[in-house]
C-alpha cells in the first residue's frame, strides 16, 4: 500500500512541479536531452551521436529499456534518425605532420651514478671527527677520533 501511494505521489506531484534548482519539471528534464556542441547526447551514462542540425536543441529520445542500441531521435514532429553509440577514435588534423620516431635509447656509459653517490657519502661519514672542538674550555687541537669501522 505504501509503495502504491509513493508511486502515485511521484508521478502526480513530484514529476510535474518545477524543481527549485533547475526550474524544470523532473519528468521533463529526464525525458529531454540537450544536444551538445559535439552533436552528442547522454543517456544512462552513455554518449550517443545524433544529427548535427540538432546541436543546442532539446530532444526527446525514444527507446526500449531492454534494447538501448535502437534509440530514435524525433524533433519537431519528424524523425532525425537513430542515435548511434559514440566511439572514441584517434584523431589527427589533416595538416598535422606525423610524429617523429622516438630516438633510440642511448648506450650505457658504464658509470654507476648511485654507487658513486653512496661511496662519497660513506667516505664523508667515515672521516675523522674532532670532538674536542665541541667541548667548552678545551684546547683546540687538530687530533681527531677515527670512527670508521677500522678505528672502532
TILUMTI-122845 format. One line per 5 residues: number of its first residue (from 1); their letters; for each residue y, x, z of N, C-alpha, C, O, CB. Coordinates in nm, 3 decimals, m for minus. Glycine has a CB too. Example, Ala and Ser with C-alpha at 12.3 -4.5 7.8 and 13.67 -1.06 7.14 Angstrom:
BEGIN
1> AS> m0.569/1.319/0.780/m0.450/1.230/0.780/m0.330/1.320/0.780/m0.332/1.424/0.846/m0.447/1.131/0.905  m0.225/1.285/0.708/m0.106/1.367/0.714/0.003/1.290/0.787/0.114/1.341/0.804/m0.060/1.408/0.572
***
This chain:
BEGIN
1> XXXXX> m0.119/0.082/0.000/0.000/0.000/0.000/0.127/0.087/0.000/0.222/0.060/m0.073/m0.001/m0.094/0.121  0.126/0.193/0.083/0.242/0.281/0.091/0.266/0.352/m0.043/0.380/0.364/m0.087/0.223/0.383/0.204  0.158/0.399/m0.107/0.172/0.465/m0.237/0.232/0.371/m0.342/0.315/0.413/m0.422/0.035/0.517/m0.286  0.189/0.245/m0.340/0.239/0.147/m0.436/0.388/0.125/m0.414/0.465/0.119/m0.510/0.162/0.014/m0.424  0.430/0.112/m0.288/0.571/0.091/m0.257/0.655/0.214/m0.292/0.766/0.201/m0.343/0.587/0.057/m0.109
6> XXXXX> 0.602/0.332/m0.266/0.674/0.456/m0.302/0.691/0.466/m0.453/0.801/0.497/m0.500/0.598/0.580/m0.249  0.586/0.440/m0.529/0.593/0.444/m0.675/0.695/0.344/m0.727/0.771/0.375/m0.819/0.455/0.416/m0.737  0.696/0.225/m0.670/0.793/0.123/m0.711/0.935/0.171/m0.685/1.023/0.153/m0.770/0.766/m0.011/m0.637  0.960/0.232/m0.568/1.093/0.282/m0.536/1.135/0.393/m0.633/1.248/0.393/m0.682/1.097/0.335/m0.392  1.044/0.488/m0.661/1.075/0.598/m0.753/1.111/0.544/m0.890/1.211/0.584/m0.949/0.958/0.696/m0.765
11> XXXXX> 1.029/0.452/m0.943/1.051/0.400/m1.078/1.172/0.307/m1.088/1.241/0.309/m1.190/0.928/0.328/m1.126  1.198/0.226/m0.986/1.305/0.127/m0.992/1.438/0.180/m0.941/1.543/0.141/m0.992/1.266/0.005/m0.915  1.436/0.266/m0.840/1.562/0.310/m0.779/1.595/0.455/m0.811/1.699/0.483/m0.871/1.555/0.291/m0.628  1.509/0.547/m0.771/1.540/0.690/m0.782/1.564/0.733/m0.927/1.665/0.798/m0.956/1.427/0.772/m0.722  1.474/0.700/m1.017/1.484/0.745/m1.156/1.601/0.682/m1.231/1.640/0.732/m1.337/1.355/0.715/m1.230
16> XXXXX> 1.657/0.574/m1.179/1.760/0.502/m1.254/1.902/0.521/m1.201/1.998/0.474/m1.262/1.728/0.355/m1.254  1.917/0.591/m1.088/2.051/0.618/m1.033/2.095/0.758/m1.075/2.013/0.849/m1.085/2.051/0.604/m0.878  2.223/0.774/m1.097/2.277/0.906/m1.134/2.262/1.000/m1.013/2.294/0.964/m0.900/2.427/0.896/m1.179  2.214/1.120/m1.040/2.195/1.220/m0.936/2.330/1.281/m0.901/2.413/1.301/m0.989/2.094/1.330/m0.982  2.353/1.310/m0.772/2.484/1.360/m0.728/2.515/1.499/m0.785/2.633/1.530/m0.807/2.488/1.366/m0.576
21> XXXXX> 2.416/1.582/m0.810/2.440/1.718/m0.862/2.453/1.721/m1.015/2.543/1.785/m1.068/2.327/1.811/m0.818  2.363/1.652/m1.084/2.360/1.660/m1.231/2.444/1.553/m1.298/2.485/1.568/m1.412/2.219/1.651/m1.280  2.468/1.442/m1.225/2.543/1.332/m1.284/2.460/1.251/m1.382/2.512/1.160/m1.447/2.665/1.385/m1.353  2.331/1.282/m1.393/2.241/1.211/m1.485/2.131/1.143/m1.405/2.101/1.180/m1.292/2.181/1.308/m1.589  2.073/1.043/m1.468/1.957/0.980/m1.408/1.840/1.077/m1.419/1.820/1.137/m1.524/1.923/0.844/m1.477
26> XXXXX> 1.761/1.094/m1.312/1.648/1.187/m1.318/1.551/1.159/m1.433/1.502/1.253/m1.496/1.573/1.183/m1.188  1.524/1.032/m1.461/1.432/1.000/m1.571/1.491/1.043/m1.704/1.421/1.097/m1.789/1.401/0.850/m1.572  1.621/1.018/m1.723/1.687/1.058/m1.847/1.686/1.210/m1.862/1.659/1.263/m1.969/1.832/1.004/m1.851  1.716/1.278/m1.752/1.719/1.425/m1.755/1.581/1.480/m1.786/1.569/1.581/m1.856/1.769/1.482/m1.622  1.476/1.417/m1.735/1.340/1.463/m1.761/1.299/1.433/m1.904/1.230/1.514/m1.966/1.242/1.399/m1.663
31> XXXXX> 1.339/1.318/m1.959/1.298/1.277/m2.093/1.372/1.355/m2.201/1.314/1.390/m2.304/1.320/1.127/m2.112  1.501/1.383/m2.178/1.582/1.450/m2.281/1.583/1.600/m2.257/1.591/1.646/m2.143/1.726/1.395/m2.282  1.575/1.675/m2.364/1.581/1.821/m2.360/1.696/1.866/m2.449/1.713/1.815/m2.560/1.445/1.885/m2.404  1.774/1.962/m2.399/1.882/2.016/m2.482/1.828/2.131/m2.565/1.763/2.221/m2.512/2.002/2.061/m2.396  1.856/2.128/m2.693/1.809/2.233/m2.783/1.901/2.354/m2.766/2.022/2.343/m2.782/1.807/2.185/m2.933
36> XXXXX> 1.842/2.467/m2.732/1.918/2.591/m2.708/1.971/2.649/m2.839/1.935/2.605/m2.948/1.829/2.694/m2.636  2.059/2.749/m2.825/2.116/2.816/m2.943/2.011/2.881/m3.031/2.034/2.906/m3.149/2.216/2.920/m2.899  1.896/2.907/m2.973/1.787/2.970/m3.048/1.696/2.867/m3.113/1.588/2.901/m3.160/1.705/3.061/m2.956  1.739/2.740/m3.116/1.662/2.629/m3.173/1.528/2.613/m3.103/1.424/2.591/m3.166/1.639/2.651/m3.324  1.532/2.623/m2.969/1.411/2.606/m2.889/1.438/2.505/m2.778/1.552/2.485/m2.736/1.365/2.741/m2.829
41> XXXXX> 1.330/2.443/m2.732/1.336/2.353/m2.616/1.226/2.395/m2.519/1.128/2.457/m2.558/1.320/2.203/m2.657  1.246/2.358/m2.393/1.149/2.392/m2.291/1.081/2.264/m2.244/1.145/2.161/m2.225/1.217/2.466/m2.173  0.950/2.273/m2.224/0.873/2.159/m2.173/0.756/2.213/m2.094/0.673/2.287/m2.147/0.825/2.067/m2.289  0.749/2.177/m1.968/0.641/2.217/m1.879/0.615/2.368/m1.884/0.502/2.413/m1.902/0.514/2.141/m1.915  0.721/2.444/m1.867/0.719/2.591/m1.863/0.677/2.656/m1.995/0.641/2.773/m1.997/0.625/2.637/m1.755
46> XXXXX> 0.682/2.581/m2.103/0.653/2.636/m2.235/0.778/2.623/m2.322/0.860/2.535/m2.300/0.531/2.562/m2.302  0.791/2.711/m2.419/0.905/2.707/m2.510/0.854/2.670/m2.649/0.752/2.720/m2.695/0.980/2.844/m2.513  0.929/2.582/m2.715/0.890/2.533/m2.847/1.006/2.548/m2.944/1.122/2.527/m2.907/0.845/2.386/m2.840  0.976/2.585/m3.069/1.076/2.592/m3.176/1.092/2.452/m3.235/0.994/2.381/m3.256/1.034/2.696/m3.286  1.217/2.414/m3.262/1.246/2.286/m3.327/1.340/2.312/m3.443/1.385/2.424/m3.463/1.307/2.184/m3.226
51> XXXXX> 1.370/2.208/m3.519/1.459/2.218/m3.634/1.595/2.273/m3.589/1.653/2.225/m3.491/1.476/2.079/m3.702  1.647/2.373/m3.660/1.772/2.441/m3.623/1.893/2.349/m3.628/1.993/2.377/m3.563/1.795/2.559/m3.713  1.886/2.240/m3.703/2.001/2.148/m3.710/2.021/2.070/m3.579/2.121/2.001/m3.563/1.982/2.051/m3.825  1.925/2.081/m3.487/1.935/2.010/m3.359/1.998/2.094/m3.248/2.010/2.047/m3.135/1.798/1.965/m3.316  2.040/2.216/m3.278/2.098/2.304/m3.176/2.214/2.236/m3.105/2.304/2.182/m3.169/2.144/2.437/m3.239
56> XXXXX> 2.211/2.239/m2.971/2.317/2.181/m2.890/2.301/2.032/m2.863/2.378/1.976/m2.785/2.446/2.204/m2.957  2.206/1.968/m2.926/2.185/1.824/m2.907/2.076/1.799/m2.804/1.989/1.883/m2.780/2.149/1.756/m3.042  2.082/1.682/m2.744/1.977/1.641/m2.652/1.876/1.559/m2.730/1.910/1.459/m2.793/2.034/1.561/m2.531  1.751/1.603/m2.724/1.645/1.536/m2.799/1.538/1.484/m2.704/1.525/1.532/m2.591/1.583/1.630/m2.904  1.464/1.387/m2.751/1.350/1.334/m2.676/1.225/1.394/m2.738/1.213/1.401/m2.861/1.346/1.176/m2.679
61> XXXXX> 1.133/1.437/m2.656/1.007/1.492/m2.705/0.898/1.390/m2.681/0.878/1.345/m2.568/0.973/1.627/m2.637  0.827/1.353/m2.787/0.720/1.255/m2.777/0.589/1.330/m2.787/0.562/1.398/m2.886/0.732/1.144/m2.888  0.506/1.317/m2.681/0.382/1.395/m2.678/0.277/1.325/m2.595/0.306/1.235/m2.516/0.407/1.536/m2.624  0.154/1.370/m2.614/0.041/1.324/m2.535/0.017/1.430/m2.428/0.000/1.548/m2.461/m0.089/1.299/m2.624  0.014/1.391/m2.303/m0.005/1.487/m2.194/m0.132/1.570/m2.209/m0.140/1.682/m2.159/m0.008/1.416/m2.062
66> XXXXX> m0.231/1.515/m2.277/m0.359/1.584/m2.290/m0.369/1.664/m2.419/m0.471/1.728/m2.444/m0.471/1.485/m2.284  m0.264/1.662/m2.501/m0.267/1.738/m2.627/m0.126/1.786/m2.658/m0.061/1.733/m2.748/m0.324/1.650/m2.744  m0.079/1.888/m2.583/0.058/1.937/m2.596/0.093/2.000/m2.731/0.211/2.001/m2.766/0.084/2.035/m2.490  m0.001/2.052/m2.809/0.041/2.110/m2.937/0.104/2.009/m3.033/0.178/2.049/m3.123/m0.077/2.174/m3.003  0.077/1.880/m3.017/0.135/1.778/m3.105/0.255/1.713/m3.038/0.242/1.611/m2.969/0.030/1.671/m3.143
71> XXXXX> 0.374/1.774/m3.057/0.496/1.720/m2.999/0.589/1.682/m3.113/0.630/1.765/m3.193/0.564/1.824/m2.903  0.623/1.553/m3.118/0.714/1.504/m3.221/0.856/1.509/m3.167/0.878/1.487/m3.047/0.676/1.358/m3.265  0.953/1.539/m3.254/1.093/1.552/m3.214/1.177/1.449/m3.291/1.229/1.480/m3.398/1.146/1.696/m3.239  1.190/1.327/m3.236/1.276/1.229/m3.302/1.422/1.246/m3.258/1.448/1.287/m3.145/1.229/1.086/m3.270  1.516/1.216/m3.348/1.658/1.220/m3.314/1.731/1.128/m3.410/1.711/1.134/m3.531/1.715/1.365/m3.320
76> XXXXX> 1.816/1.044/m3.357/1.896/0.954/m3.441/1.813/0.858/m3.523/1.852/0.822/m3.635/1.983/1.034/m3.532  1.701/0.816/m3.473/1.619/0.717/m3.543/1.524/0.774/m3.648/1.454/0.699/m3.715/1.708/0.619/m3.608  1.522/0.906/m3.662/1.425/0.964/m3.758/1.358/1.087/m3.696/1.408/1.146/m3.600/1.496/1.003/m3.891  1.245/1.124/m3.753/1.169/1.237/m3.701/1.221/1.368/m3.760/1.251/1.377/m3.879/1.019/1.220/m3.731  1.232/1.468/m3.675/1.271/1.602/m3.720/1.152/1.696/m3.716/1.167/1.817/m3.698/1.386/1.657/m3.632
81> XXXXX> 1.034/1.641/m3.733/0.913/1.722/m3.739/0.854/1.749/m3.603/0.886/1.683/m3.504/0.941/1.851/m3.807  0.767/1.845/m3.601/0.696/1.880/m3.477/0.760/2.002/m3.411/0.815/2.089/m3.478/0.546/1.906/m3.507  0.750/2.005/m3.279/0.791/2.124/m3.204/0.673/2.221/m3.208/0.559/2.184/m3.181/0.832/2.088/m3.055  0.702/2.344/m3.242/0.598/2.446/m3.258/0.606/2.544/m3.142/0.715/2.591/m3.110/0.613/2.520/m3.395  0.492/2.576/m3.078/0.496/2.673/m2.968/0.563/2.803/m3.013/0.531/2.859/m3.118/0.353/2.702/m2.917
86> XXXXX> 0.656/2.850/m2.933/0.733/2.970/m2.964/0.648/3.095/m2.945/0.588/3.114/m2.840/0.860/2.979/m2.876  0.643/3.178/m3.047/0.569/3.304/m3.041/0.670/3.419/m3.039/0.756/3.428/m3.126/0.470/3.318/m3.162  0.657/3.505/m2.940/0.745/3.622/m2.934/0.682/3.732/m3.018/0.568/3.772/m2.995/0.766/3.671/m2.785  0.757/3.779/m3.116/0.707/3.882/m3.207/0.806/3.998/m3.211/0.923/3.981/m3.177/0.684/3.824/m3.349  0.759/4.116/m3.252/0.852/4.228/m3.266/0.956/4.196/m3.373/0.924/4.136/m3.475/0.776/4.359/m3.300
91> XXXXX> 1.078/4.237/m3.349/1.185/4.209/m3.444/1.264/4.336/m3.470/1.293/4.413/m3.378/1.277/4.097/m3.392  1.297/4.357/m3.594/1.384/4.469/m3.629/1.481/4.420/m3.736/1.442/4.348/m3.828/1.302/4.593/m3.680  1.604/4.460/m3.722/1.705/4.422/m3.821/1.670/4.490/m3.954/1.628/4.606/m3.954/1.848/4.462/m3.773  1.688/4.420/m4.065/1.652/4.479/m4.195/1.722/4.611/m4.225/1.667/4.695/m4.296/1.684/4.381/m4.305  1.844/4.632/m4.171/1.917/4.756/m4.198/1.886/4.866/m4.096/1.935/4.978/m4.109/2.065/4.729/m4.199
96> XXXXX> 1.806/4.834/m3.995/1.774/4.933/m3.892/1.683/5.040/m3.949/1.588/5.010/m4.022/1.709/4.866/m3.770  1.711/5.165/m3.914/1.628/5.276/m3.959/1.504/5.283/m3.871/1.511/5.253/m3.752/1.706/5.411/m3.955  1.391/5.323/m3.927/1.271/5.335/m3.844/1.290/5.442/m3.738/1.364/5.539/m3.757/1.148/5.367/m3.930  1.223/5.424/m3.627/1.233/5.520/m3.518/1.175/5.653/m3.560/1.078/5.660/m3.636/1.162/5.468/m3.392  1.238/5.761/m3.509/1.186/5.894/m3.537/1.065/5.918/m3.447/1.064/5.876/m3.331/1.296/6.003/m3.516
101> XXXXX> 0.965/5.986/m3.500/0.846/6.009/m3.418/0.880/6.095/m3.296/0.967/6.182/m3.301/0.736/6.075/m3.501  0.810/6.070/m3.189/0.830/6.145/m3.066/0.783/6.288/m3.088/0.676/6.312/m3.144/0.755/6.080/m2.946  0.866/6.384/m3.043/0.829/6.525/m3.059/0.702/6.555/m2.981/0.673/6.493/m2.879/0.944/6.617/m3.011  0.628/6.650/m3.032/0.503/6.688/m2.966/0.533/6.746/m2.827/0.641/6.800/m2.805/0.424/6.792/m3.052  0.441/6.734/m2.737/0.456/6.788/m2.602/0.471/6.939/m2.611/0.391/7.005/m2.678/0.335/6.748/m2.512
106> XXXXX> 0.571/6.996/m2.544/0.590/7.141/m2.552/0.470/7.216/m2.493/0.400/7.167/m2.404/0.718/7.182/m2.479  0.449/7.334/m2.547/0.337/7.416/m2.499/0.363/7.460/m2.356/0.477/7.490/m2.321/0.315/7.539/m2.590  0.260/7.465/m2.271/0.279/7.507/m2.132/0.326/7.652/m2.125/0.284/7.736/m2.205/0.149/7.490/m2.053  0.414/7.682/m2.029/0.469/7.817/m2.015/0.383/7.905/m1.925/0.393/8.028/m1.927/0.610/7.810/m1.959  0.298/7.841/m1.846/0.216/7.917/m1.754/0.284/7.939/m1.621/0.226/8.001/m1.531/0.180/8.048/m1.814
111> XXXXX> 0.407/7.890/m1.605/0.480/7.905/m1.480/0.449/7.785/m1.392/0.467/7.670/m1.433/0.634/7.918/m1.505  0.403/7.812/m1.271/0.374/7.706/m1.176/0.494/7.691/m1.084/0.502/7.756/m0.980/0.243/7.736/m1.094  0.588/7.606/m1.123/0.715/7.591/m1.052/0.694/7.553/m0.906/0.756/7.611/m0.818/0.800/7.487/m1.122  0.608/7.457/m0.881/0.586/7.413/m0.743/0.525/7.525/m0.657/0.558/7.537/m0.539/0.496/7.290/m0.740  0.438/7.604/m0.716/0.380/7.715/m0.640/0.488/7.818/m0.608/0.487/7.875/m0.499/0.264/7.781/m0.719
116> XXXXX> 0.582/7.843/m0.701/0.692/7.936/m0.676/0.780/7.887/m0.560/0.819/7.965/m0.474/0.777/7.955/m0.803  0.811/7.758/m0.560/0.891/7.700/m0.452/0.818/7.712/m0.319/0.879/7.750/m0.219/0.924/7.552/m0.481  0.689/7.681/m0.318/0.610/7.690/m0.196/0.605/7.833/m0.144/0.617/7.856/m0.024/0.469/7.638/m0.219  0.588/7.929/m0.233/0.583/8.069/m0.194/0.716/8.113/m0.134/0.719/8.183/m0.033/0.547/8.158/m0.315  0.827/8.073/m0.195/0.959/8.109/m0.146/0.983/8.049/m0.007/1.037/8.116/0.081/1.068/8.062/m0.243
121> XXXXX> 0.944/7.925/0.012/0.962/7.859/0.142/0.878/7.928/0.249/0.927/7.951/0.360/0.924/7.710/0.133  0.754/7.960/0.217/0.666/8.029/0.312/0.725/8.164/0.350/0.720/8.205/0.466/0.525/8.046/0.254  0.781/8.232/0.252/0.841/8.362/0.276/0.960/8.349/0.371/0.974/8.430/0.463/0.885/8.427/0.143  1.045/8.248/0.350/1.160/8.229/0.437/1.118/8.191/0.578/1.178/8.239/0.675/1.251/8.121/0.379  1.019/8.107/0.592/0.972/8.067/0.724/0.907/8.183/0.798/0.909/8.186/0.921/0.874/7.952/0.712
126> XXXXX> 0.850/8.275/0.726/0.780/8.386/0.788/0.866/8.507/0.818/0.816/8.605/0.872/0.669/8.427/0.702  0.995/8.503/0.784/1.082/8.617/0.812/1.105/8.630/0.962/1.090/8.535/1.038/1.217/8.603/0.738  1.142/8.750/1.001/1.167/8.776/1.143/1.287/8.698/1.192/1.387/8.684/1.121/1.187/8.925/1.168  1.277/8.648/1.313/1.386/8.573/1.375/1.433/8.650/1.497/1.352/8.689/1.581/1.340/8.428/1.414  1.562/8.672/1.509/1.621/8.744/1.621/1.662/8.639/1.724/1.769/8.580/1.714/1.743/8.832/1.576
131> XXXXX> 1.577/8.618/1.825/1.603/8.517/1.927/1.715/8.559/2.023/1.776/8.473/2.085/1.476/8.490/2.006  1.742/8.689/2.035/1.845/8.735/2.128/1.983/8.684/2.087/2.073/8.675/2.170/1.846/8.887/2.135  2.001/8.652/1.962/2.129/8.601/1.914/2.160/8.468/1.981/2.277/8.433/1.997/2.127/8.586/1.761  2.058/8.395/2.019/2.076/8.263/2.076/2.093/8.264/2.228/2.125/8.161/2.287/1.959/8.176/2.040  2.073/8.379/2.293/2.085/8.386/2.439/2.226/8.429/2.478/2.276/8.530/2.428/1.980/8.485/2.498
136> XXXXX> 2.290/8.353/2.566/2.427/8.390/2.606/2.427/8.514/2.696/2.340/8.530/2.782/2.496/8.272/2.679  2.524/8.600/2.673/2.540/8.719/2.757/2.444/8.831/2.724/2.449/8.935/2.790/2.524/8.682/2.898  2.357/8.815/2.628/2.263/8.920/2.592/2.325/9.009/2.486/2.409/8.965/2.406/2.128/8.861/2.543  2.285/9.129/2.486/2.335/9.224/2.385/2.282/9.183/2.249/2.167/9.143/2.234/2.292/9.369/2.419  2.368/9.195/2.153/2.329/9.161/2.017/2.256/9.279/1.956/2.314/9.386/1.937/2.452/9.122/1.932
141> XXXXX> 2.129/9.259/1.925/2.051/9.366/1.863/2.000/9.317/1.730/2.002/9.198/1.699/1.934/9.411/1.954  1.955/9.411/1.654/1.901/9.375/1.524/1.750/9.366/1.528/1.686/9.336/1.427/1.943/9.476/1.419  1.692/9.392/1.644/1.548/9.382/1.656/1.508/9.236/1.649/1.580/9.150/1.700/1.499/9.447/1.788  1.397/9.206/1.587/1.355/9.068/1.570/1.209/9.052/1.608/1.134/9.150/1.616/1.377/9.022/1.426  1.171/8.931/1.631/1.033/8.900/1.665/0.963/8.854/1.537/1.017/8.771/1.463/1.024/8.790/1.777
146> XXXXX> 0.845/8.907/1.510/0.768/8.873/1.391/0.686/8.746/1.419/0.595/8.749/1.501/0.676/8.990/1.347  0.719/8.636/1.350/0.649/8.509/1.371/0.547/8.479/1.263/0.488/8.371/1.263/0.747/8.395/1.379  0.525/8.570/1.174/0.424/8.545/1.071/0.289/8.548/1.135/0.275/8.592/1.249/0.432/8.649/0.958  0.190/8.502/1.066/0.054/8.495/1.122/0.006/8.634/1.165/m0.069/8.647/1.262/m0.044/8.433/1.019  0.049/8.738/1.093/0.006/8.873/1.127/0.069/8.919/1.258/0.008/8.996/1.333/0.042/8.970/1.015
151> XX> 0.194/8.870/1.287/0.266/8.913/1.405/0.228/8.837/1.530/0.264/8.880/1.640/0.411/8.901/1.381  0.158/8.728/1.520/0.121/8.648/1.639/0.002/8.701/1.709/m0.040/8.644/1.810/0.095/8.507/1.601
***
